[in-house]
């Protein structure tokens, strides 16, 4: 969730960044047996979003045995964690 002073935007990273409403998210969580917890719909910082993206890429590159890319993403994660 991205939160500004005037907007609340939910982004589905698994479906090409599709924008969702809060009701869409609740329906997805309940229908998927995930349960509904407030932190699932809480906003995240830009830093946290970048860390998630880098972490996902790191995992992909590692599985593909792309050493240079894996190392580069590891450096990004360390820098973002500071």
Protein Blocks (a to p, Z undefined) as FASTA:
>chain_A
ZZdfkbccdddfkngoiacdfklmmmmmmmnonopafklmgccdfklmmmmmmmmmmmmm
mmnopaklmmmmmmmmmmmmZZ
